Each structure stands twice: as structure tokens, then as C-alpha cells.
């Protein structure tokens, strides 16, 4: 286990391993749905690809691309990949949440390619994987949304279990590493990293439970049905895609990955971890209000 921990924390290996895991999940999802439809003869429960819905998918892609391009031309700093991905990601997540993981993944890939063609910028595989992961993870969240319609506590348990398992995983690999983490000549102790990560997860978990109990007390059941899956999606996208994978692109963009021992990737991860709780709140708000506005249009054509 110590060798696995050391390998994951060397260079960008953690990001690469996470990217491979997401690719495996996407492949399993596709194979499962194909086999269940053709062999088990299960009824198709997804959205119907009518002319109207295909037009909506195209429209969301066009909006994502056009908004990103216009903002990039108006505010030059937004051409930087980390900022550009954050802008693109909003509509990609909405598409995944409404149309499912495969459509979300495809729209994410198409959006990123079109934006790179129209606004040339730093190109790194990590950013392409991140935007595709947004669509995939949001689409998987669609299944949990159906689950939460009458059982909000199930989603809260999933959120809690996800954050606790994530915390245990990182504490385990950091503790097993058992060596100071290099950061450009300096070093960060494994205990210090665990405290930093634990605080981020703890703040996120306490904030979510406080918000949940407040809505339960106010009897906002309809809002809970809509916002809890979005919170789960925002958390998964932030910690899996943005923190772990996007940090790989950040270290390449900022030229921090000249050598595996430099600690550039870990530094990027730490910076992302510090921002994570605030970004989860912002992303949840944006996704919730956008979803509430556009989802009725799609539901009417199911």
C-alpha cells in the first residue's frame, strides 16, 4: 500500500489515475445500458431524442460556446484555462443533469473543442477531461435526482458518505506516504496536509447539514428535491474533477511540473482545496437557478 501511495503522490499520477477511473465508469455505464436494453429488454427511461430536445441540446452547446467566447474577448484574463473551464462548465453540467451522462460528456467535449478553435489558449489534456467529467458526473446525478423525489434523506446520506470516504481515502494515501510533501524546496508534513484537507471537508459537511436542517424546518420539500442532487453534483465535480484533475492542468499551465519531485501538482491541489467550499456554494447557486429556469421546458417534451 505504501508503494501505491507513493506512486499516486508522485508527479501527476493521482490525476491520471482519476481520469482512467472516470473513463472506466463511463464505459461501464454505456455497456450496462446497451445490454439492459437489448438483452434484458428493459424499458428506456431516459429523455426522448425528439427534434425539440435535440434542438435544446444544440442550443445549450451554442450558448456555452458563445458566452465563453464573448467573455474571453471582453475580459482577456478569462482566456486562461482554469477560468474558461469554470464558465463553460455551467451549461455542460446543466446538460448532463437534464439529458444524462453520455449527452453531457459529448456536449462537454464538443464545447471545449469549439471554444479552443475560436479562442486559442493553452491546451492540456487535463482541461478536456475536466469538462467532459462535468457532463458525466452531472448526468449520473440525474439518477440520484429521481431517487430523491420522495427520500431526501437518501441524498443527504450519499453526500455524507461521499465526503467521509473521500476524506478517508486522502488521509490514508497521505499517511501511508509518510514523508514530507515537496513544495518547491520547502515541504509540507503529512499531518499538515491532513489537517488542511480535513478542515475543508469538515466545513463543507457542516455547512450542507445546516442548510438541509434549515430547509427541513421550513418544510421546503420541493426545494430540497431539486437542490440536494445539485449539491451532490457540485461536490463531486469540485473534489473529483476540479481539485484532482484540473490541478494537473494548472501545474502544466503555470509551468510547475518540470519534474515529478517539484511538488507543483500538490501545490495546485492545495490551492484548489482551499477554494473548494466557497466554489461549491457558488456552483450550487448558479446550477440551481439555471436548472429551475430551463428544466420545465425539457420536461414538457419527455
Backbone bond lengths (Angstrom), bond angles and torsions (degrees), N, CA, C in turn:
res aa  C-N    CA-C-N  psi(-1)  N-CA   C-N-CA  omega(-1)  CA-C   N-CA-C  phi
1 X - - - 1.461 - - 1.525 112.13 -
2 X 1.325 115.75 -34.99 1.462 119.76 179.83 1.524 110.43 -63.40
3 X 1.342 116.95 -37.41 1.467 120.63 178.50 1.524 111.27 -65.98
4 X 1.340 116.69 -39.19 1.466 120.72 177.92 1.521 109.97 -64.30
5 X 1.337 116.03 -43.54 1.460 120.83 178.99 1.522 111.19 -61.01
6 X 1.330 116.20 -44.91 1.466 120.13 -179.82 1.526 111.10 -64.47
7 X 1.339 116.84 -38.71 1.467 120.13 178.81 1.529 110.93 -65.50
8 X 1.339 117.34 -43.14 1.464 120.96 -178.71 1.523 111.90 -63.76
9 X 1.324 117.11 -34.79 1.462 121.19 -175.55 1.520 112.72 -93.44
10 X 1.326 116.99 8.73 1.463 121.53 176.52 1.522 109.48 -100.27
11 X 1.315 116.37 127.52 1.464 120.16 179.80 1.516 112.01 59.20
12 X 1.347 115.88 -134.70 1.464 121.91 -178.78 1.532 112.13 -106.07
13 X 1.317 117.07 21.70 1.468 120.61 -172.71 1.525 113.61 -61.28
14 X 1.331 117.45 -34.50 1.469 119.98 179.67 1.527 110.55 -63.48
15 X 1.330 116.52 -41.29 1.471 120.94 178.45 1.525 110.88 -66.44
16 X 1.325 116.64 -41.37 1.467 120.73 179.92 1.528 110.26 -65.05
17 X 1.332 117.13 -43.47 1.469 120.97 179.25 1.528 110.95 -63.13
18 X 1.333 116.98 -40.18 1.472 120.96 178.31 1.521 110.86 -65.42
19 X 1.326 117.15 -40.34 1.469 121.28 178.60 1.525 110.94 -62.43
20 X 1.332 116.33 -42.69 1.472 120.53 178.00 1.529 110.27 -63.77
21 X 1.334 116.95 -40.96 1.468 121.03 179.28 1.529 110.90 -61.58
22 X 1.337 117.26 -41.75 1.465 120.86 178.37 1.524 111.09 -65.27
23 X 1.340 116.75 -38.61 1.469 120.43 177.73 1.528 110.71 -63.97
24 X 1.325 116.80 -39.20 1.475 120.92 178.04 1.526 110.31 -65.24
25 X 1.337 117.01 -42.36 1.469 121.12 178.92 1.520 110.63 -61.62
26 X 1.342 116.75 -44.00 1.466 120.55 178.98 1.526 110.67 -62.32
27 X 1.331 116.79 -41.67 1.470 120.75 179.96 1.527 111.26 -65.11
28 X 1.327 116.25 -43.46 1.473 120.28 178.82 1.524 110.44 -62.19
29 X 1.321 116.51 -41.14 1.470 120.70 -179.82 1.526 110.86 -61.57
30 X 1.335 115.99 -44.88 1.471 120.12 -179.26 1.528 110.46 -64.61
31 X 1.335 116.94 -48.06 1.468 121.08 -178.83 1.523 110.77 -61.78
32 X 1.327 116.85 -43.59 1.471 120.82 -179.48 1.522 111.27 -60.67
33 X 1.326 117.13 -45.33 1.463 120.21 -178.22 1.523 112.07 -67.89
34 X 1.334 116.43 -37.92 1.466 119.62 178.41 1.529 110.30 -65.74
35 X 1.335 116.83 -46.21 1.465 120.64 -179.21 1.530 111.83 -66.32
36 X 1.333 116.78 -40.21 1.470 119.45 -179.04 1.520 111.55 -67.11
37 X 1.333 116.57 -30.14 1.466 119.78 -179.17 1.527 111.42 -79.18
38 X 1.345 116.13 -44.39 1.467 119.41 -174.17 1.534 113.76 -88.87
39 X 1.331 117.60 -30.26 1.467 120.28 -176.91 1.531 111.43 -100.00
40 X 1.326 116.99 -51.83 1.461 120.26 -179.50 1.526 112.68 -81.34
41 X 1.330 115.79 -9.82 1.471 121.81 178.57 1.533 112.20 57.95
42 X 1.329 115.56 36.15 1.457 118.35 177.61 1.522 110.38 -73.48
43 X 1.315 114.93 147.66 1.459 120.63 -179.70 1.527 109.91 -71.10
44 X 1.323 115.89 140.81 1.462 121.08 179.12 1.529 109.34 -73.59
45 X 1.350 115.83 124.26 1.462 120.11 -176.62 1.529 112.48 -107.03
46 X 1.306 117.47 -1.30 1.453 119.80 -176.95 1.512 112.85 -79.97
47 X 1.313 114.48 -175.26 1.454 119.91 -179.57 1.526 110.23 -74.19
48 X 1.316 116.65 146.07 1.461 121.41 -179.84 1.528 109.85 -80.68
49 X 1.334 115.00 134.68 1.462 118.84 -179.42 1.528 109.77 -88.01
50 X 1.326 113.97 68.50 1.459 119.99 175.04 1.521 108.61 -78.35
51 X 1.315 115.46 170.03 1.471 119.79 178.08 1.522 110.54 -58.24
52 X 1.331 115.21 -39.40 1.463 119.93 -179.07 1.526 111.46 -64.14
53 X 1.324 117.11 -44.51 1.464 120.25 -178.29 1.527 112.33 -70.33
54 X 1.328 116.68 -35.42 1.470 119.77 174.76 1.527 109.71 -63.49
55 X 1.328 115.60 -37.92 1.470 120.09 177.14 1.528 110.59 -64.04
56 X 1.343 116.87 -38.43 1.461 120.20 178.09 1.529 111.17 -64.75
57 X 1.330 116.54 -42.59 1.466 120.13 178.90 1.526 110.34 -60.56
58 X 1.328 115.70 -44.61 1.469 120.76 178.04 1.520 110.76 -62.69
59 X 1.334 115.75 -40.69 1.462 120.32 -179.17 1.530 111.22 -63.72
60 X 1.335 116.97 -44.81 1.459 120.13 179.73 1.527 111.09 -62.67
61 X 1.328 116.06 -39.67 1.468 120.05 177.36 1.522 110.60 -62.89
62 X 1.334 115.99 -45.51 1.467 121.10 -179.79 1.526 111.25 -63.19
63 X 1.334 116.58 -41.40 1.468 120.44 179.41 1.524 110.38 -63.67
64 X 1.328 116.58 -45.08 1.458 120.78 179.79 1.525 111.43 -60.11
65 X 1.342 115.87 -45.93 1.468 120.57 -179.35 1.521 110.80 -66.26
66 X 1.335 117.22 -49.00 1.466 121.06 -175.37 1.524 111.83 -64.95
67 X 1.335 117.04 -42.68 1.468 119.99 179.25 1.524 110.51 -63.28
68 X 1.326 116.70 -43.35 1.464 120.62 179.56 1.520 111.21 -63.10
69 X 1.330 116.75 -43.67 1.467 121.00 -179.45 1.522 110.70 -65.24
70 X 1.332 117.60 -46.25 1.473 121.30 -178.56 1.528 110.63 -62.60
71 X 1.327 117.08 -45.59 1.465 120.11 179.46 1.527 110.77 -64.39
72 X 1.331 117.12 -38.94 1.469 120.92 179.73 1.522 111.63 -64.30
73 X 1.340 116.84 -37.01 1.462 120.73 179.30 1.523 111.81 -76.38
74 X 1.337 116.30 -29.09 1.467 120.70 -178.51 1.523 111.63 -83.29
75 X 1.327 115.67 -43.42 1.468 121.39 -179.77 1.530 107.49 -119.24
76 X 1.318 118.00 94.91 1.473 121.45 -171.93 1.526 115.03 -53.54
77 X 1.343 118.11 -30.90 1.465 119.60 -176.63 1.525 111.54 -63.70
78 X 1.335 117.24 -23.57 1.468 120.23 -178.69 1.523 112.64 -73.90
79 X 1.328 117.42 -4.24 1.462 119.56 176.58 1.531 110.72 -74.47
80 X 1.338 116.61 -16.74 1.458 119.94 177.76 1.526 109.47 -63.98
81 X 1.326 117.39 134.89 1.478 121.07 -173.08 1.525 115.98 -51.59
82 X 1.342 120.45 -45.54 1.473 118.16 -178.50 1.528 113.01 -59.06
83 X 1.333 117.04 -38.98 1.467 121.05 179.85 1.521 109.82 -74.93
84 X 1.330 116.45 -41.22 1.470 120.48 -179.49 1.530 111.26 -61.54
85 X 1.314 116.20 -42.31 1.465 120.53 -179.65 1.525 110.93 -63.59
86 X 1.339 116.73 -37.84 1.468 120.20 179.54 1.525 111.04 -63.13
87 X 1.333 117.23 -38.32 1.467 121.23 179.67 1.526 110.25 -70.99
88 X 1.318 116.55 -47.32 1.472 120.70 179.28 1.528 111.58 -60.93
89 X 1.314 115.15 -37.08 1.457 120.19 -171.48 1.513 115.26 -62.43
90 X 1.341 117.39 -25.84 1.470 120.09 -176.48 1.522 110.73 -59.69
91 X 1.339 117.19 -55.16 1.463 120.46 -177.70 1.527 111.90 -70.04
92 X 1.322 116.81 -32.89 1.469 119.71 178.71 1.528 110.01 -63.86
93 X 1.332 116.91 -41.91 1.468 120.64 177.48 1.526 111.17 -64.16
94 X 1.335 116.73 -40.47 1.468 120.69 179.12 1.529 110.29 -63.17
95 X 1.336 116.63 -43.34 1.472 120.67 178.50 1.526 110.28 -61.32
96 X 1.333 117.23 -44.84 1.458 120.52 178.40 1.514 112.03 -61.80
97 X 1.334 116.76 -41.60 1.461 121.48 -178.27 1.523 112.16 -66.50
98 X 1.330 116.85 -31.83 1.468 120.83 -177.73 1.527 111.75 -90.45
99 X 1.328 117.46 -43.59 1.466 121.41 -170.83 1.526 114.67 -103.30
100 X 1.329 118.16 -9.55 1.453 119.40 178.76 1.522 113.44 105.53
101 X 1.348 117.20 168.65 1.467 121.82 -171.98 1.521 115.89 -65.88
102 X 1.329 117.89 -39.14 1.465 119.52 -176.07 1.525 110.72 -69.16
103 X 1.334 116.33 -45.54 1.469 119.95 176.99 1.525 109.72 -62.99
104 X 1.337 116.88 -41.37 1.461 120.14 178.32 1.514 112.19 -60.93
105 X 1.333 116.80 -42.63 1.468 121.57 179.02 1.527 111.02 -63.05
106 X 1.337 116.62 -45.39 1.470 120.95 -178.61 1.522 110.95 -65.59
107 X 1.341 116.52 -44.21 1.468 120.51 179.35 1.527 110.38 -62.95
108 X 1.334 117.14 -38.70 1.456 120.18 177.16 1.518 112.13 -61.39
109 X 1.326 116.82 -44.37 1.463 121.47 179.48 1.523 111.37 -64.66
110 X 1.336 116.55 -46.73 1.472 121.00 -179.54 1.526 110.46 -62.94
111 X 1.329 116.66 -43.26 1.467 121.13 -179.96 1.519 111.25 -60.23
112 X 1.319 116.79 -46.59 1.465 120.59 -178.47 1.529 111.16 -64.25
113 X 1.319 117.54 -41.21 1.471 120.69 179.49 1.526 110.66 -63.46
114 X 1.337 117.12 -45.77 1.466 121.06 -179.23 1.526 111.53 -64.04
115 X 1.326 116.92 -41.96 1.466 120.15 179.83 1.524 110.57 -65.18
116 X 1.331 117.50 -41.05 1.463 120.32 179.25 1.525 111.45 -65.34
117 X 1.335 116.94 -32.44 1.463 120.09 177.80 1.520 111.75 -70.98
118 X 1.333 116.53 -37.12 1.467 120.82 -176.20 1.524 112.97 -86.51
119 X 1.318 116.90 -33.11 1.465 121.19 179.32 1.524 107.95 -128.51
120 X 1.325 117.68 84.74 1.471 120.87 -177.97 1.527 111.08 -56.84
121 X 1.304 115.99 134.98 1.457 121.40 -178.71 1.520 108.40 -151.61
122 X 1.312 115.82 -170.75 1.462 120.82 177.82 1.527 109.13 -65.40
123 X 1.324 116.64 127.86 1.464 121.75 -178.34 1.527 109.31 -107.12
124 X 1.320 115.05 127.38 1.466 120.78 179.32 1.524 107.76 -146.82
125 X 1.338 117.58 137.45 1.475 119.11 -178.34 1.522 113.25 -58.22
126 X 1.322 117.49 -28.36 1.467 120.25 -178.24 1.519 111.60 -60.18
127 X 1.330 117.32 -40.97 1.463 120.24 -177.14 1.531 111.59 -70.61
128 X 1.323 116.61 -32.94 1.470 119.94 175.71 1.530 109.66 -67.40
129 X 1.321 116.17 -42.45 1.470 120.43 178.53 1.525 110.50 -63.68
130 X 1.331 116.71 -40.43 1.470 121.23 -178.66 1.520 111.43 -60.65
131 X 1.334 117.17 -48.29 1.466 119.90 -176.87 1.526 110.74 -67.77
132 X 1.321 117.52 -35.83 1.475 120.56 175.56 1.528 110.61 -67.55
133 X 1.332 116.26 -38.64 1.466 120.50 179.20 1.521 111.26 -64.81
134 X 1.332 117.00 -34.38 1.469 119.92 176.69 1.530 110.45 -56.63
135 X 1.332 115.83 -48.19 1.461 120.00 -179.67 1.516 112.38 -65.74
136 X 1.342 116.36 -40.65 1.469 121.00 -179.40 1.526 111.50 -65.43
137 X 1.326 117.01 -50.01 1.466 121.39 -177.78 1.526 111.16 -64.76
138 X 1.334 116.60 -41.24 1.468 120.14 178.78 1.520 110.88 -64.02
139 X 1.332 116.54 -37.59 1.459 120.31 178.29 1.517 112.41 -65.90
140 X 1.331 116.14 -39.81 1.466 119.66 175.95 1.532 109.99 -63.29
141 X 1.339 115.51 -33.65 1.461 120.10 177.02 1.515 112.91 -63.38
142 X 1.338 117.14 -22.37 1.468 121.09 177.52 1.529 110.86 -60.89
143 X 1.324 116.77 -38.34 1.467 120.63 178.24 1.524 111.22 -64.39
144 X 1.336 115.94 -40.11 1.460 119.57 178.25 1.524 111.45 -69.36
145 X 1.330 116.29 -27.79 1.466 119.43 177.90 1.525 110.32 -64.66
146 X 1.325 116.29 -41.79 1.466 119.75 177.47 1.530 110.34 -63.53
147 X 1.323 115.11 -36.51 1.463 120.45 -178.86 1.527 111.84 -66.92
148 X 1.332 117.06 -31.56 1.461 121.22 -172.03 1.518 113.99 -86.11
149 X 1.329 117.78 -3.31 1.456 119.59 -173.71 1.524 112.44 -59.64
150 X 1.330 117.96 -31.94 1.463 120.46 178.55 1.531 112.52 -122.25
151 X 1.328 116.25 -5.68 1.469 120.29 -176.58 1.524 109.98 -133.31
152 X 1.329 116.66 76.65 1.460 120.06 -178.71 1.524 112.26 -63.38
153 X 1.332 115.77 -31.13 1.457 119.44 -178.00 1.526 111.79 -64.02
154 X 1.345 117.19 -26.43 1.469 120.41 179.09 1.528 110.10 -63.60
155 X 1.324 116.31 -44.18 1.468 119.99 179.32 1.524 110.56 -65.71
156 X 1.336 116.94 -39.58 1.462 119.55 177.98 1.529 111.09 -62.41
157 X 1.331 116.47 -39.13 1.459 119.80 177.15 1.529 110.73 -65.36
158 X 1.342 116.38 -40.10 1.467 120.23 178.27 1.523 110.99 -63.63
159 X 1.334 116.57 -42.82 1.465 120.51 177.96 1.527 110.14 -61.03
160 X 1.335 116.08 -46.65 1.468 120.75 -179.24 1.524 111.33 -63.64
161 X 1.328 116.64 -46.82 1.471 120.99 -179.74 1.527 110.73 -62.55
162 X 1.340 116.76 -42.58 1.467 120.40 179.86 1.524 110.92 -59.97
163 X 1.340 117.14 -47.92 1.462 120.53 -177.77 1.527 111.47 -67.36
164 X 1.326 117.05 -38.95 1.470 120.36 179.44 1.531 110.82 -66.70
165 X 1.338 116.92 -44.17 1.471 120.30 178.31 1.527 111.04 -64.05
166 X 1.337 116.03 -39.25 1.467 120.17 177.62 1.522 110.25 -61.99
167 X 1.331 116.11 -43.66 1.463 120.87 178.83 1.528 110.90 -62.87
168 X 1.327 116.69 -45.28 1.472 121.03 179.46 1.526 110.93 -61.86
169 X 1.341 116.48 -42.24 1.468 120.54 -179.23 1.525 111.00 -60.96
170 X 1.337 116.49 -49.12 1.464 119.35 -177.34 1.522 111.60 -68.07
171 X 1.326 117.10 -40.70 1.464 119.40 178.03 1.532 110.33 -62.20
172 X 1.341 116.38 -38.45 1.465 120.71 -179.38 1.525 111.51 -64.60
173 X 1.346 116.85 -50.27 1.472 118.17 -176.49 1.526 111.55 -70.08
174 X 1.341 117.33 -31.79 1.462 119.86 178.28 1.528 110.45 -71.89
175 X 1.340 116.71 -43.01 1.470 120.90 -179.51 1.528 111.18 -65.78
176 X 1.337 116.77 -41.88 1.464 120.53 179.03 1.526 111.68 -66.64
177 X 1.338 116.14 -27.45 1.470 119.90 178.06 1.525 109.79 -61.07
178 X 1.349 115.24 -43.32 1.469 122.43 169.91 1.528 113.77 55.08
179 X 1.331 116.78 30.27 1.457 121.18 175.08 1.519 107.81 -140.94
180 X 1.329 117.84 152.25 1.467 118.95 176.48 1.532 110.56 -58.68
181 X 1.317 116.24 140.17 1.460 120.96 -179.03 1.522 108.72 -85.50
182 X 1.354 119.09 120.62 1.463 121.46 -176.25 1.524 112.32 -68.68
183 X 1.344 115.45 136.08 1.467 121.37 177.28 1.523 108.84 -138.88
184 X 1.335 117.63 78.56 1.455 123.37 176.49 1.527 112.79 53.34
185 X 1.295 115.41 60.33 1.452 119.95 177.65 1.516 112.82 90.52
186 X 1.317 117.15 -31.97 1.462 121.16 175.45 1.524 108.50 -92.17
187 X 1.307 116.59 -173.07 1.464 119.46 178.87 1.524 109.37 -152.75
188 X 1.320 115.09 155.05 1.464 122.39 177.53 1.524 107.65 -122.08
189 X 1.316 116.21 128.32 1.464 119.51 -179.25 1.521 110.17 -68.24
190 X 1.329 115.72 154.29 1.464 119.68 177.77 1.526 110.64 -62.48
191 X 1.332 116.93 -34.59 1.465 120.48 177.88 1.528 110.71 -64.30
192 X 1.323 116.57 -42.34 1.465 120.59 179.22 1.520 112.00 -63.20
193 X 1.341 116.42 -41.03 1.471 119.68 178.65 1.524 110.27 -65.76
194 X 1.330 117.15 -41.92 1.465 120.59 179.16 1.526 111.68 -62.22
195 X 1.324 116.55 -40.16 1.468 120.27 177.88 1.523 110.26 -63.92
196 X 1.326 116.27 -44.29 1.466 121.03 -179.63 1.524 110.92 -61.57
197 X 1.315 116.47 -47.67 1.463 120.41 -179.01 1.530 110.78 -68.20
198 X 1.335 116.30 -40.43 1.461 120.30 179.19 1.516 112.42 -62.38
199 X 1.336 116.98 -39.27 1.466 120.53 178.05 1.522 110.97 -63.75
200 X 1.346 115.96 -43.00 1.468 119.79 179.65 1.519 111.85 -61.30
201 X 1.339 116.54 -47.14 1.468 121.02 178.91 1.526 110.58 -65.51
202 X 1.338 116.41 -41.43 1.463 120.61 -178.91 1.518 112.48 -62.61
203 X 1.338 116.42 -45.51 1.471 120.59 178.53 1.522 110.27 -61.43
204 X 1.330 116.10 -43.44 1.471 120.54 179.72 1.526 111.08 -61.62
205 X 1.319 116.63 -46.99 1.469 121.20 -176.12 1.530 111.64 -66.49
206 X 1.327 117.10 -44.52 1.470 120.75 179.27 1.524 110.72 -63.36
207 X 1.338 116.28 -42.82 1.462 119.99 179.25 1.521 112.58 -61.87
208 X 1.329 116.50 -42.21 1.475 120.62 -179.18 1.526 110.94 -66.62
209 X 1.335 117.12 -43.22 1.467 119.93 179.67 1.525 111.42 -66.01
210 X 1.327 117.01 -38.14 1.466 120.13 177.52 1.528 110.37 -63.14
211 X 1.326 116.25 -42.93 1.465 121.11 178.66 1.528 110.79 -64.80
212 X 1.320 116.60 -42.33 1.468 121.45 179.69 1.533 111.51 -62.45
213 X 1.326 116.66 -47.45 1.466 120.38 -179.26 1.526 111.36 -64.94
214 X 1.325 116.66 -34.27 1.472 120.26 177.14 1.525 110.47 -63.81
215 X 1.335 117.44 -45.47 1.464 120.85 179.93 1.529 111.48 -67.52
216 X 1.333 116.58 -35.90 1.469 119.75 176.37 1.528 110.16 -64.25
217 X 1.333 116.12 -43.03 1.472 120.94 179.03 1.525 110.81 -62.52
218 X 1.336 116.59 -37.58 1.464 121.08 179.62 1.528 112.41 -83.45
219 X 1.339 116.69 -2.55 1.465 123.35 179.54 1.533 112.46 59.13
220 X 1.316 115.63 42.62 1.469 122.08 178.17 1.530 109.12 -91.48
221 X 1.318 116.97 63.50 1.464 120.82 -174.40 1.521 112.94 -65.04
222 X 1.325 117.10 -40.31 1.460 120.39 -179.67 1.523 111.02 -62.70
223 X 1.325 115.86 -42.64 1.464 120.17 178.52 1.519 110.73 -65.52
224 X 1.334 116.81 -38.83 1.466 120.45 177.79 1.522 111.28 -61.55
225 X 1.335 116.67 -41.82 1.465 120.95 179.63 1.518 111.86 -59.33
226 X 1.337 116.62 -34.09 1.461 120.92 -176.61 1.519 112.97 -88.28
227 X 1.338 116.22 -39.45 1.465 118.17 -169.05 1.528 113.66 -88.34
228 X 1.340 118.70 -27.91 1.470 119.22 -178.23 1.530 113.21 -62.69
229 X 1.361 119.39 -45.69 1.470 118.29 175.36 1.524 112.37 -61.81
230 X 1.338 116.92 -32.81 1.463 120.48 178.84 1.522 110.15 -68.67
231 X 1.331 117.19 -38.42 1.469 120.47 175.62 1.527 110.21 -62.32
232 X 1.330 116.66 -43.56 1.468 120.94 177.94 1.525 110.83 -59.91
233 X 1.332 116.66 -43.41 1.465 121.36 178.84 1.525 110.63 -63.86
234 X 1.345 116.65 -45.17 1.467 120.65 -179.21 1.526 111.01 -61.06
235 X 1.333 116.81 -40.66 1.469 120.96 179.40 1.526 110.75 -66.73
236 X 1.337 116.63 -47.95 1.471 120.44 -178.55 1.527 110.79 -62.68
237 X 1.331 116.93 -44.61 1.471 120.35 179.31 1.524 111.00 -62.87
238 X 1.332 116.46 -40.42 1.461 120.17 -175.98 1.524 111.93 -69.20
239 X 1.322 116.83 -48.03 1.466 119.20 -174.15 1.527 113.43 -83.57
240 X 1.330 117.42 -34.71 1.467 119.32 -179.04 1.522 110.90 -84.14
241 X 1.323 115.88 -53.24 1.459 120.41 -172.44 1.526 112.30 -84.28
242 X 1.336 116.34 -56.05 1.464 119.62 -173.81 1.522 112.36 -70.97
243 X 1.326 117.26 -51.64 1.468 119.82 -174.93 1.526 112.43 -69.00
244 X 1.319 117.33 -47.74 1.467 120.37 -172.92 1.525 112.23 -83.36
245 X 1.341 117.21 -47.22 1.471 119.78 -173.73 1.522 111.94 -87.61
246 X 1.341 116.84 -44.86 1.464 118.94 -178.01 1.525 111.99 -63.65
247 X 1.334 117.03 -28.79 1.468 120.30 177.01 1.526 111.34 -61.33
248 X 1.320 116.64 -29.60 1.474 122.03 175.11 1.527 109.62 -63.17
249 X 1.322 116.63 -45.97 1.458 120.38 177.17 1.514 112.17 -66.81
250 X 1.348 116.91 -37.88 1.468 120.88 179.04 1.523 111.26 -60.77
251 X 1.330 115.92 -44.14 1.465 119.33 -178.56 1.521 111.17 -65.60
252 X 1.348 116.63 -33.18 1.461 119.82 175.83 1.515 111.78 -72.97
253 X 1.326 116.77 -41.40 1.467 122.07 -179.67 1.527 111.64 -64.11
254 X 1.331 116.63 -40.24 1.465 121.78 -178.79 1.526 112.32 -90.85
255 X 1.339 116.42 8.54 1.473 123.43 179.40 1.525 110.15 54.82
256 X 1.330 115.92 47.89 1.463 120.63 179.21 1.520 112.50 -102.30
257 X 1.348 115.99 0.24 1.468 119.24 -173.85 1.522 112.54 -111.76
258 X 1.325 116.66 39.28 1.464 119.47 -178.49 1.526 112.01 -65.17
259 X 1.317 116.52 -29.04 1.467 119.90 176.90 1.523 108.49 -145.98
260 X 1.326 118.06 148.37 1.464 120.97 -179.80 1.526 113.20 -58.74
261 X 1.344 116.97 -25.56 1.457 120.67 -176.61 1.522 112.85 -88.40
262 X 1.331 118.90 -2.29 1.459 120.93 -174.60 1.519 112.94 -71.45
263 X 1.330 117.07 -26.80 1.461 120.24 -179.30 1.508 113.86 83.10
264 X 1.335 117.96 13.36 1.462 120.96 -178.99 1.514 112.97 -63.26
265 X 1.332 116.17 -39.88 1.463 119.57 -179.46 1.524 110.82 -66.84
266 X 1.327 117.40 -45.22 1.466 120.86 -179.67 1.523 110.39 -62.75
267 X 1.337 117.40 -37.96 1.466 120.49 176.93 1.519 110.59 -60.92
268 X 1.330 116.86 -42.80 1.467 121.05 177.78 1.527 111.11 -63.55
269 X 1.337 116.50 -39.56 1.469 120.56 177.76 1.525 110.48 -62.27
270 X 1.331 116.88 -43.88 1.466 120.83 -179.63 1.525 110.89 -61.85
271 X 1.333 116.68 -43.74 1.469 120.16 178.46 1.525 110.87 -61.89
272 X 1.324 116.86 -40.00 1.472 120.89 178.04 1.530 110.91 -67.04
273 X 1.324 117.20 -38.05 1.464 120.65 179.73 1.522 111.53 -63.43
274 X 1.320 116.50 -39.24 1.466 120.79 179.41 1.530 110.73 -63.43
275 X 1.338 116.49 -37.68 1.463 121.22 -177.79 1.527 113.04 -80.80
276 X 1.326 117.70 -18.34 1.470 121.95 -168.42 1.527 115.25 -54.92
277 X 1.349 120.93 -51.35 1.474 119.19 -177.55 1.526 113.34 -57.42
278 X 1.338 116.99 -44.40 1.467 120.07 179.66 1.520 111.38 -65.86
279 X 1.331 117.16 -41.58 1.465 120.48 -179.49 1.523 111.88 -66.53
280 X 1.325 117.46 -32.74 1.468 120.35 176.98 1.524 110.08 -63.46
281 X 1.338 116.71 -42.09 1.473 121.03 178.38 1.522 110.66 -62.98
282 X 1.332 116.88 -46.83 1.470 121.13 -178.36 1.526 110.85 -64.80
283 X 1.327 117.09 -47.02 1.470 120.81 -179.41 1.522 111.83 -63.47
284 X 1.329 116.49 -38.88 1.467 119.78 178.44 1.519 110.76 -62.13
285 X 1.335 116.87 -44.54 1.463 120.68 179.29 1.514 112.35 -62.10
286 X 1.331 116.89 -47.15 1.469 120.95 -178.95 1.527 110.72 -64.11
287 X 1.330 116.67 -46.86 1.467 120.49 -178.12 1.528 111.51 -65.49
288 X 1.320 116.82 -39.46 1.469 120.13 -178.06 1.525 111.14 -63.29
289 X 1.321 117.12 -51.60 1.468 120.00 -176.71 1.530 111.51 -68.58
290 X 1.332 116.86 -34.55 1.470 119.46 176.97 1.520 110.51 -68.50
291 X 1.325 116.81 -43.24 1.469 121.01 179.84 1.524 111.15 -63.72
292 X 1.322 117.65 -43.38 1.468 121.47 179.28 1.527 110.79 -60.83
293 X 1.339 116.30 -33.83 1.465 120.17 -177.98 1.525 112.81 -75.69
294 X 1.338 117.47 -39.11 1.469 119.29 -171.59 1.526 114.58 -101.35
295 X 1.334 118.25 -23.66 1.467 119.24 -175.02 1.528 114.27 -62.67
296 X 1.343 120.96 -35.44 1.471 118.91 178.50 1.524 113.42 -59.60
297 X 1.323 117.34 -31.51 1.467 120.77 179.55 1.525 110.76 -64.49
298 X 1.336 116.39 -38.47 1.457 121.01 -177.85 1.522 110.80 -78.20
299 X 1.324 117.24 -41.22 1.467 121.35 -177.15 1.527 111.69 -60.59
300 X 1.311 116.32 -33.29 1.465 119.45 -178.58 1.517 112.68 -66.69
301 X 1.343 116.41 -14.77 1.465 119.13 -176.39 1.520 111.97 -114.21
302 X 1.319 118.17 17.81 1.476 120.94 179.14 1.523 110.55 -72.17
